[in-house]
Amino acid sequence: MRTVIIVLSALIILWAAPIQSRSLPPSNETAQEALDQSPRHGEFVDIVFPDGEHPIKTWVVYPERPTRAPVVIVIHEIFGLTDWIRAIADDLAREGYLAIAPDFISGFGPDGGGTESFETRDDIVRTIRNLTPEDVINRLDAVRDYALTIAAATEKIATIGFCWGGTMSFYYATAQPELHAAVIFYGSSPETELLSSIHAPVLGLYAEDDARVNVTIEPAAQEMEQLDKSFEYYIYPDAGHGFVRQQDGREGANLNATKRAWEQMFIFLHQYLE
């Protein structure tokens, strides 16, 4: 049985059960090496959706397993579909999940391109900030519909997201009743009036030193409890925003947070997808 310790003075929830010796996910610095050395089959596909002039460029990675696999849709940061996000998808496939990472700004770049077509990171960030919730939901629905057509996939689908993608993962849970689970890495919570429509269990994984995001946790947690909906969350001491991508930051705190969060995520996914 797992034990939760609540340190009220710091508003920190820590996982007290033993953590398995699971391999760490790639960081931003090790992403390219992870992709180069991966034995798994990964490919780009174009996903067409009814309201889109341009298809959604999407990275799909298949796990090496003898049975059909649950699907995890990876929602990128505000920096777009980077090699790091592709490597995160590959790591999920290493653990047995069919991972799908769409580029949410496909068609919004120069000449109808996506993340790769922009000249600067600032241009990417600006474009993602201009996406409407409807833009994101439409694309996620198209990706989910595509996943349901993959012969090697089961019908179980979860989302995980990082930063902006974490916010969208939580938001998608309010809009898609057939979602089976949602994981949020340091993303803001939706407005409380939207939470009543959530059917999926939600897992939130947060850094202690991230007040911009963390001020939205407790209102959501209280409302989810009132609604009798599942919202489990953890806040990691001394870690900073983006700790999975920047594991070498904050004198070991980001690395410790990553170890804890990655294990907790897989426990959660196994519980609701397998």
N, C-alpha and C positions, 0 to 999 in steps of 0.2 A: 504494500500500500504506500502511496506517495504521501509525503508530508509537506505542508506549506507553512513556512515561517513568515510572519508578518512583523516587520520592524516599523512600528508606527512613527517613530521619531523621524525616519527618513522616507516613509511611504514606499518602502522597498519590499517586494515579494520575492523570496528566494526559493529555488528548488532544493530540497534537502535529500532527495533520494539519490542513490549512486548514479553517476553518469558513466555510460559505457564508453569504451575506447573507440569511438567512431572517428573516422578520418574527418579532418576539418574540410570545410568547403574552400574553394579557391578565394584568394583575396584579389584585389585589383592588380597587384604586382605578379601574381602567379597564374592569372587567368589564361594567358596565351599558352603557357607551358602545359597547363591542364588540358586545353583543347588539342594541342599538338600530340599529346601522349594518350589521349582517350582511345580505347578500343571500340567504343560504341558507335553505332551508326547515327550520324546527325546530318540533317539536310535542311535546306531552305525550301519552303513551299509558299505559293501565293494563294491566299484565301480570299475568295470573292464573296462580297456581301451585297445584298440588294441595293442599299442606298449609297454604295461607294463607287466612284468613278475609277479609282485605282484599287487593286487588290492589296491585302495586308501581307507584307513580307514577314514570314514567320519561321523561326528556327525550331525544328522538331528533333528530339533525341529519343531513340528507342532503347529500353533497357535490355540487358541480356538475361532473359528468364524464359522458362518453358511454357508459361501460362500468360493469358491476357493480363494487361497491366492497368491499374487505375491511372487517371490523367491528372497532372498538376499543371495548371496554366500559370506561367511566371510573368508577373507584371513589372516592367522595368522601372527604374528610378526616373527622375526628371532629366537624366542625361541620355535617355533613349536606349535603343537596343545596342548595347556595347558588347565587347568580347567578354567582359566580366559576367554579364547577365547570361550570355550563351554558355559560359563555363558553369554557372550556377545550375542551369538547366541540365547540363551534362552530369553534374554531381547528383541531382535528383534521379536521373536515369541510372546512375551507378547503384542507387539504393532501391531500384526496382520499379520506379515510376516512369510513365511515358510523359516526358516533359515538353511543353509547348510554350515558346516565348515569342509573342507577336511584337512587331514594331508599330506602336500606336500612332506614329506620325508618318506612316506610309502614305504617300500621296500628297503630303503637305510640304515636301521639300522642293527644291529647284527641279524643274522638268518632271514633276510628279514623283520624285524620289522620297526616301525616308531618312532615317538617322544618318546614313552614310553620305547623303548628298549635301549636308549642311557644312559650311566652312568653319564655323566656330561652335563651341559648346554653348555660348550665350544664345546663339540662334536656335539651337535645339531646345534649350530651357524655355525661351520665349514662346516657341511654337507649342510646346507641351502645356504651358500655362494657359494658352488660348483654347485648348480643347474643352468642349463642354461636357458635362456629365453624360449627355445623350450620345456624343461622339464615342465616349469610352464604352458605354453600355452596348451600343450597336456593334462595336468591334469585338467586345468580349462575347456577346451572343453569337457572332459569326464564328469566332474561334471555338466556342463550345459546340456549336452545330457541326463544325468540321471534325472535332475530336470524336463525336458520336458516330462518325462514319468510318473511323479507323478500325480495321478488322482486329488488330492486335490490342485494342483498348477495351476496357470494361466501360460500363455506364457511369461509374463513380468518378466525379470530377471535383477538384478543389482549386482554389486560387491561392497563390502567395504573392506578396508584393513588398517592395522596398521603398521607403521614403514616399514619394508621390505614388508609387505603385502600391504601397501599403495602404494608403488612404483609399485608393481605388479598389483594392481587394475587399476592404470593409464595406465600401459603398456598394460594390457589386452584390454583396450578400443581401443588401436591402432591396435589390431589384430583380434578382434571379431566384425564384423559389425552389428550383431544382438543383441548386448548388449544394454539394455535400459537406463542404468545409471551407473555411477562409482563414488564412494566416496573414497577420499584419506585422511587418518589421518596421518599427518606428514611423508609422503613418498616423495621421490624425483620424479621430473618430467622426462618424457622420452626425448630423443634427439628431437630437434625441427623438424627434417626432418621426423620423424615418425607421427607427429600430424595430417598431412593432411588426414590420413586414419580413423580418429576418427569420428564416427557417434553419439555416445551417449553423452548426457550432462554430465559434470564433475563437482564435488564439491570437493574443497580442504579445509581442516581444519588443521591449523598449529599453532605452538607455536612461540611466538616472539623470545625466546632465543634458537634458533635452526638453526643457520646460515648454517650449513652443508646442511640441507634440503632446507632452504629458498632461498638460492642463485639460486636455479633452478626454482623458481616460476615465476619470472618476464619474463624470456625468453619464457617460455611456455605460459604465459598469453598474451604476445605481439603477438606471433605466432598464438595462437587460435583466437585472435581478428582479425588478418589479414585474417585468413581463414574463418571468420564468424562462428565460432564454440563456443558452450556454455562452458565457464569455469568460475565458480563462486568460489571465495575463500575468506577465512577469516583468520586473524592472531590475536591471542589472547594475550593481554598484559601480560608480565612477566611470562607466562607459559613456561614450559620446555618440551622437547621431551618425548613422552610417557605419556602425562598428563591424558589420560583416565584410564590407568592402575594404575597410581600413583596419585590418586586424592588428597591425603593428603600432597603432596609436594608443595614447593615454597610458603609457607605462604598464602595459600588460592587461589593463582593464578591458579593452576592446577584444583581445584574444580570449580572455576568460568568458566574456559575454557571448562570444561566438560559439565557444565550446558548449556552453549551457543551452543557448537558444537552438542550436542545430539539433542537439539531442531531443530537446523538448518538442521541436517541430515534428521530428520523425515519429515520436511516440504518439503525438496527436494525429498525424496523417494515417498511421497504421490503425489507430482506433476507429477512425471514421471512413476510411477508404477500402480497407482490406476485407 
